[in-house]
């Protein structure tokens, strides 16, 4: 099952790259911005619960899709860019097993626990 999920996420990342290619930005912007949503990790400085909520906002594909579509509707390319980056980053993270966080701590995601088991 993990392989199917990773393949699905890979195809969503490819979709994000395709959508980016339809925008009028140089390719280097994608490379520079793709890791930017990880600033949501700084929310963990305020505790696990707040950190999980902030992290999840920056890694929610639905938000990325919504922002992209609003950008299309309003013909606002910067909003489309933000949506594509959020969507693509979330897909990339999920390929590597980093999912949306539970408020028990950074390691606890909707895809399972991150890292090796203690013991």
Biotite code that builds the C-alpha atoms (Angstrom):
import biotite.structure as struc

atoms = struc.array([
    struc.Atom([0.000, 0.000, 0.000], chain_id="A", res_id=1, res_name="UNK", atom_name="CA", element="C"),
    struc.Atom([2.841, 2.424, 0.759], chain_id="A", res_id=2, res_name="UNK", atom_name="CA", element="C"),
    struc.Atom([4.100, 2.029, -2.820], chain_id="A", res_id=3, res_name="UNK", atom_name="CA", element="C"),
    struc.Atom([0.689, 2.933, -4.258], chain_id="A", res_id=4, res_name="UNK", atom_name="CA", element="C"),
    struc.Atom([0.457, 6.000, -2.031], chain_id="A", res_id=5, res_name="UNK", atom_name="CA", element="C"),
    struc.Atom([3.967, 7.099, -3.013], chain_id="A", res_id=6, res_name="UNK", atom_name="CA", element="C"),
    struc.Atom([3.154, 6.654, -6.699], chain_id="A", res_id=7, res_name="UNK", atom_name="CA", element="C"),
    struc.Atom([-0.029, 8.671, -6.294], chain_id="A", res_id=8, res_name="UNK", atom_name="CA", element="C"),
    struc.Atom([1.951, 11.447, -4.602], chain_id="A", res_id=9, res_name="UNK", atom_name="CA", element="C"),
    struc.Atom([4.598, 11.297, -7.343], chain_id="A", res_id=10, res_name="UNK", atom_name="CA", element="C"),
    struc.Atom([1.921, 11.859, -9.982], chain_id="A", res_id=11, res_name="UNK", atom_name="CA", element="C"),
    struc.Atom([0.548, 14.788, -7.969], chain_id="A", res_id=12, res_name="UNK", atom_name="CA", element="C"),
    struc.Atom([4.060, 16.265, -7.772], chain_id="A", res_id=13, res_name="UNK", atom_name="CA", element="C"),
    struc.Atom([4.330, 15.880, -11.552], chain_id="A", res_id=14, res_name="UNK", atom_name="CA", element="C"),
    struc.Atom([0.969, 17.663, -11.870], chain_id="A", res_id=15, res_name="UNK", atom_name="CA", element="C"),
    struc.Atom([2.325, 20.488, -9.715], chain_id="A", res_id=16, res_name="UNK", atom_name="CA", element="C"),
    struc.Atom([5.404, 20.750, -11.911], chain_id="A", res_id=17, res_name="UNK", atom_name="CA", element="C"),
    struc.Atom([3.189, 20.841, -15.000], chain_id="A", res_id=18, res_name="UNK", atom_name="CA", element="C"),
    struc.Atom([1.010, 23.575, -13.498], chain_id="A", res_id=19, res_name="UNK", atom_name="CA", element="C"),
    struc.Atom([4.143, 25.545, -12.629], chain_id="A", res_id=20, res_name="UNK", atom_name="CA", element="C"),
    struc.Atom([5.316, 25.207, -16.237], chain_id="A", res_id=21, res_name="UNK", atom_name="CA", element="C"),
    struc.Atom([2.117, 26.962, -17.339], chain_id="A", res_id=22, res_name="UNK", atom_name="CA", element="C"),
    struc.Atom([3.042, 30.025, -15.281], chain_id="A", res_id=23, res_name="UNK", atom_name="CA", element="C"),
    struc.Atom([5.373, 32.729, -16.540], chain_id="A", res_id=24, res_name="UNK", atom_name="CA", element="C"),
    struc.Atom([8.083, 32.201, -13.913], chain_id="A", res_id=25, res_name="UNK", atom_name="CA", element="C"),
    struc.Atom([11.625, 31.002, -14.540], chain_id="A", res_id=26, res_name="UNK", atom_name="CA", element="C"),
    struc.Atom([12.240, 27.393, -13.496], chain_id="A", res_id=27, res_name="UNK", atom_name="CA", element="C"),
    struc.Atom([14.723, 28.414, -10.833], chain_id="A", res_id=28, res_name="UNK", atom_name="CA", element="C"),
    struc.Atom([11.797, 29.916, -8.866], chain_id="A", res_id=29, res_name="UNK", atom_name="CA", element="C"),
    struc.Atom([10.353, 26.433, -8.427], chain_id="A", res_id=30, res_name="UNK", atom_name="CA", element="C"),
    struc.Atom([13.663, 25.123, -7.124], chain_id="A", res_id=31, res_name="UNK", atom_name="CA", element="C"),
    struc.Atom([14.085, 28.057, -4.746], chain_id="A", res_id=32, res_name="UNK", atom_name="CA", element="C"),
    struc.Atom([10.530, 27.989, -3.396], chain_id="A", res_id=33, res_name="UNK", atom_name="CA", element="C"),
    struc.Atom([9.802, 24.244, -3.178], chain_id="A", res_id=34, res_name="UNK", atom_name="CA", element="C"),
    struc.Atom([11.154, 23.971, 0.390], chain_id="A", res_id=35, res_name="UNK", atom_name="CA", element="C"),
    struc.Atom([9.668, 27.260, 1.614], chain_id="A", res_id=36, res_name="UNK", atom_name="CA", element="C"),
    struc.Atom([6.525, 25.667, 3.157], chain_id="A", res_id=37, res_name="UNK", atom_name="CA", element="C"),
    struc.Atom([8.799, 23.996, 5.700], chain_id="A", res_id=38, res_name="UNK", atom_name="CA", element="C"),
    struc.Atom([8.882, 27.310, 7.564], chain_id="A", res_id=39, res_name="UNK", atom_name="CA", element="C"),
    struc.Atom([5.747, 25.882, 9.167], chain_id="A", res_id=40, res_name="UNK", atom_name="CA", element="C"),
    struc.Atom([8.072, 23.752, 11.320], chain_id="A", res_id=41, res_name="UNK", atom_name="CA", element="C"),
    struc.Atom([8.983, 26.851, 13.305], chain_id="A", res_id=42, res_name="UNK", atom_name="CA", element="C"),
    struc.Atom([5.510, 26.653, 14.831], chain_id="A", res_id=43, res_name="UNK", atom_name="CA", element="C"),
    struc.Atom([6.824, 23.809, 16.969], chain_id="A", res_id=44, res_name="UNK", atom_name="CA", element="C"),
    struc.Atom([8.744, 26.414, 18.966], chain_id="A", res_id=45, res_name="UNK", atom_name="CA", element="C"),
    struc.Atom([5.326, 27.272, 20.429], chain_id="A", res_id=46, res_name="UNK", atom_name="CA", element="C"),
    struc.Atom([4.577, 23.676, 21.420], chain_id="A", res_id=47, res_name="UNK", atom_name="CA", element="C"),
    struc.Atom([3.362, 20.490, 19.776], chain_id="A", res_id=48, res_name="UNK", atom_name="CA", element="C"),
    struc.Atom([-0.281, 21.467, 19.415], chain_id="A", res_id=49, res_name="UNK", atom_name="CA", element="C"),
    struc.Atom([0.332, 24.924, 17.913], chain_id="A", res_id=50, res_name="UNK", atom_name="CA", element="C"),
    struc.Atom([3.220, 23.541, 15.853], chain_id="A", res_id=51, res_name="UNK", atom_name="CA", element="C"),
    struc.Atom([1.065, 20.817, 14.348], chain_id="A", res_id=52, res_name="UNK", atom_name="CA", element="C"),
    struc.Atom([-1.643, 23.290, 13.366], chain_id="A", res_id=53, res_name="UNK", atom_name="CA", element="C"),
    struc.Atom([0.793, 25.759, 11.791], chain_id="A", res_id=54, res_name="UNK", atom_name="CA", element="C"),
    struc.Atom([2.701, 22.981, 10.019], chain_id="A", res_id=55, res_name="UNK", atom_name="CA", element="C"),
    struc.Atom([-0.530, 21.512, 8.660], chain_id="A", res_id=56, res_name="UNK", atom_name="CA", element="C"),
    struc.Atom([-1.654, 24.854, 7.221], chain_id="A", res_id=57, res_name="UNK", atom_name="CA", element="C"),
    struc.Atom([1.591, 25.056, 5.230], chain_id="A", res_id=58, res_name="UNK", atom_name="CA", element="C"),
    struc.Atom([1.239, 21.413, 4.089], chain_id="A", res_id=59, res_name="UNK", atom_name="CA", element="C"),
    struc.Atom([-2.456, 21.140, 3.270], chain_id="A", res_id=60, res_name="UNK", atom_name="CA", element="C"),
    struc.Atom([-3.006, 20.285, -0.388], chain_id="A", res_id=61, res_name="UNK", atom_name="CA", element="C"),
    struc.Atom([-6.559, 21.597, -0.284], chain_id="A", res_id=62, res_name="UNK", atom_name="CA", element="C"),
    struc.Atom([-5.283, 25.054, 0.647], chain_id="A", res_id=63, res_name="UNK", atom_name="CA", element="C"),
    struc.Atom([-2.774, 24.906, -2.205], chain_id="A", res_id=64, res_name="UNK", atom_name="CA", element="C"),
    struc.Atom([-5.508, 23.947, -4.673], chain_id="A", res_id=65, res_name="UNK", atom_name="CA", element="C"),
    struc.Atom([-7.830, 26.668, -3.358], chain_id="A", res_id=66, res_name="UNK", atom_name="CA", element="C"),
    struc.Atom([-5.165, 29.363, -3.644], chain_id="A", res_id=67, res_name="UNK", atom_name="CA", element="C"),
    struc.Atom([-4.243, 28.207, -7.148], chain_id="A", res_id=68, res_name="UNK", atom_name="CA", element="C"),
    struc.Atom([-7.875, 28.256, -8.309], chain_id="A", res_id=69, res_name="UNK", atom_name="CA", element="C"),
    struc.Atom([-8.513, 31.698, -6.788], chain_id="A", res_id=70, res_name="UNK", atom_name="CA", element="C"),
    struc.Atom([-5.385, 32.872, -8.601], chain_id="A", res_id=71, res_name="UNK", atom_name="CA", element="C"),
    struc.Atom([-6.717, 31.459, -11.876], chain_id="A", res_id=72, res_name="UNK", atom_name="CA", element="C"),
    struc.Atom([-10.139, 33.037, -11.334], chain_id="A", res_id=73, res_name="UNK", atom_name="CA", element="C"),
    struc.Atom([-8.684, 36.434, -10.453], chain_id="A", res_id=74, res_name="UNK", atom_name="CA", element="C"),
    struc.Atom([-5.869, 36.138, -13.043], chain_id="A", res_id=75, res_name="UNK", atom_name="CA", element="C"),
    struc.Atom([-3.359, 36.672, -10.233], chain_id="A", res_id=76, res_name="UNK", atom_name="CA", element="C"),
    struc.Atom([-0.201, 34.664, -11.096], chain_id="A", res_id=77, res_name="UNK", atom_name="CA", element="C"),
    struc.Atom([1.501, 35.111, -7.707], chain_id="A", res_id=78, res_name="UNK", atom_name="CA", element="C"),
    struc.Atom([-1.450, 33.397, -6.011], chain_id="A", res_id=79, res_name="UNK", atom_name="CA", element="C"),
    struc.Atom([-1.263, 30.600, -8.561], chain_id="A", res_id=80, res_name="UNK", atom_name="CA", element="C"),
    struc.Atom([2.444, 30.257, -7.796], chain_id="A", res_id=81, res_name="UNK", atom_name="CA", element="C"),
    struc.Atom([1.823, 30.050, -4.054], chain_id="A", res_id=82, res_name="UNK", atom_name="CA", element="C"),
    struc.Atom([-0.850, 27.397, -4.608], chain_id="A", res_id=83, res_name="UNK", atom_name="CA", element="C"),
    struc.Atom([1.365, 25.324, -6.898], chain_id="A", res_id=84, res_name="UNK", atom_name="CA", element="C"),
    struc.Atom([4.273, 25.478, -4.451], chain_id="A", res_id=85, res_name="UNK", atom_name="CA", element="C"),
    struc.Atom([2.114, 24.450, -1.461], chain_id="A", res_id=86, res_name="UNK", atom_name="CA", element="C"),
    struc.Atom([0.542, 21.589, -3.428], chain_id="A", res_id=87, res_name="UNK", atom_name="CA", element="C"),
    struc.Atom([3.832, 20.359, -4.921], chain_id="A", res_id=88, res_name="UNK", atom_name="CA", element="C"),
    struc.Atom([5.699, 20.592, -1.626], chain_id="A", res_id=89, res_name="UNK", atom_name="CA", element="C"),
    struc.Atom([3.015, 18.620, 0.214], chain_id="A", res_id=90, res_name="UNK", atom_name="CA", element="C"),
    struc.Atom([3.146, 15.900, -2.445], chain_id="A", res_id=91, res_name="UNK", atom_name="CA", element="C"),
    struc.Atom([6.938, 15.787, -2.293], chain_id="A", res_id=92, res_name="UNK", atom_name="CA", element="C"),
    struc.Atom([6.887, 15.521, 1.496], chain_id="A", res_id=93, res_name="UNK", atom_name="CA", element="C"),
    struc.Atom([4.394, 12.664, 1.389], chain_id="A", res_id=94, res_name="UNK", atom_name="CA", element="C"),
    struc.Atom([6.587, 10.740, -1.045], chain_id="A", res_id=95, res_name="UNK", atom_name="CA", element="C"),
    struc.Atom([9.212, 10.781, 1.724], chain_id="A", res_id=96, res_name="UNK", atom_name="CA", element="C"),
    struc.Atom([6.697, 9.825, 4.422], chain_id="A", res_id=97, res_name="UNK", atom_name="CA", element="C"),
    struc.Atom([6.133, 13.251, 5.961], chain_id="A", res_id=98, res_name="UNK", atom_name="CA", element="C"),
    struc.Atom([2.409, 13.675, 6.408], chain_id="A", res_id=99, res_name="UNK", atom_name="CA", element="C"),
    struc.Atom([0.098, 16.039, 8.199], chain_id="A", res_id=100, res_name="UNK", atom_name="CA", element="C"),
    struc.Atom([0.942, 16.181, 11.897], chain_id="A", res_id=101, res_name="UNK", atom_name="CA", element="C"),
    struc.Atom([-0.953, 15.104, 14.967], chain_id="A", res_id=102, res_name="UNK", atom_name="CA", element="C"),
    struc.Atom([-0.532, 17.274, 18.047], chain_id="A", res_id=103, res_name="UNK", atom_name="CA", element="C"),
    struc.Atom([1.366, 14.532, 19.922], chain_id="A", res_id=104, res_name="UNK", atom_name="CA", element="C"),
    struc.Atom([4.620, 15.687, 18.317], chain_id="A", res_id=105, res_name="UNK", atom_name="CA", element="C"),
    struc.Atom([6.423, 16.212, 15.025], chain_id="A", res_id=106, res_name="UNK", atom_name="CA", element="C"),
    struc.Atom([7.026, 12.487, 14.456], chain_id="A", res_id=107, res_name="UNK", atom_name="CA", element="C"),
    struc.Atom([3.309, 11.596, 14.514], chain_id="A", res_id=108, res_name="UNK", atom_name="CA", element="C"),
    struc.Atom([1.696, 11.946, 11.083], chain_id="A", res_id=109, res_name="UNK", atom_name="CA", element="C"),
    struc.Atom([-1.353, 10.711, 9.225], chain_id="A", res_id=110, res_name="UNK", atom_name="CA", element="C"),
    struc.Atom([1.025, 8.411, 7.310], chain_id="A", res_id=111, res_name="UNK", atom_name="CA", element="C"),
    struc.Atom([2.447, 6.867, 10.480], chain_id="A", res_id=112, res_name="UNK", atom_name="CA", element="C"),
    struc.Atom([5.328, 7.633, 12.797], chain_id="A", res_id=113, res_name="UNK", atom_name="CA", element="C"),
    struc.Atom([8.440, 9.169, 11.251], chain_id="A", res_id=114, res_name="UNK", atom_name="CA", element="C"),
    struc.Atom([11.805, 7.614, 12.006], chain_id="A", res_id=115, res_name="UNK", atom_name="CA", element="C"),
    struc.Atom([13.030, 4.390, 13.508], chain_id="A", res_id=116, res_name="UNK", atom_name="CA", element="C"),
    struc.Atom([11.354, 2.844, 16.476], chain_id="A", res_id=117, res_name="UNK", atom_name="CA", element="C"),
    struc.Atom([13.248, 3.136, 19.769], chain_id="A", res_id=118, res_name="UNK", atom_name="CA", element="C"),
    struc.Atom([14.572, -0.047, 21.225], chain_id="A", res_id=119, res_name="UNK", atom_name="CA", element="C"),
])
